[in-house]
Amino acid sequence: KDSVGLVSDRTILAHHPFVDDVDKELEQMKEQKQEEVPAYPPGVFPQHDNGQPQEPVNSNEKS
């Protein structure tokens, strides 16, 4: 934990005693992160540009 933000994830993993294959571990971490991100349906969050609302993403959405 002390090295996070100071050195790359690859370097941390390369020196971790539980990790034998850094590339494989990075791929597993990437997949895990994607699984943890909730999937929101289109239009849930309005799109903004410089504080000005843009056109709705779908026709059912009102600005």
KAFEN-V964414 format. One record per residue. RES is the residue in three letters. NEAR is the number of other C-alpha atoms within 10 Angstrom. D_FIRST is the distance of its C-alpha to the first C-alpha in Angstrom with 2 decimals. Layout:
# KAFEN-V964414
((RES	NEAR	D_FIRST) (RES	NEAR	D_FIRST))
This chain:
# KAFEN-V964414
((LYS	6	0.00) (ASP	6	3.79) (SER	10	5.44) (VAL	9	5.45) (GLY	8	8.98) (LEU	9	9.95) (VAL	10	10.76) (SER	11	11.97) (ASP	13	10.78) (ARG	13	13.70) (THR	11	12.65) (ILE	15	9.27) (LEU	17	11.53) (ALA	16	14.29) (HIS	11	12.65) (HIS	11	11.36) (PRO	7	14.16) (PHE	8	14.90) (VAL	13	15.53) (ASP	12	19.06) (ASP	10	19.79) (VAL	17	17.28) (ASP	13	19.81) (LYS	11	20.45) (GLU	15	16.84) (LEU	14	16.50) (GLU	11	19.80) (GLN	12	18.85) (MET	12	15.79) (LYS	11	18.31) (GLU	11	20.88) (GLN	11	18.72) (LYS	10	17.82) (GLN	11	21.58) (GLU	10	22.59) (GLU	8	20.54) (VAL	8	22.20) (PRO	7	25.43) (ALA	8	28.60) (TYR	8	30.76) (PRO	7	34.43) (PRO	10	35.86) (GLY	14	37.05) (VAL	10	34.75) (PHE	10	33.30) (PRO	14	35.92) (GLN	14	35.54) (HIS	11	35.86) (ASP	7	36.67) (ASN	6	36.53) (GLY	7	36.98) (GLN	8	40.03) (PRO	11	40.07) (GLN	12	40.90) (GLU	13	43.21) (PRO	15	42.07) (VAL	15	40.21) (ASN	10	42.78) (SER	8	46.32) (ASN	7	45.64) (GLU	12	43.22) (LYS	10	44.78) (SER	9	43.40))
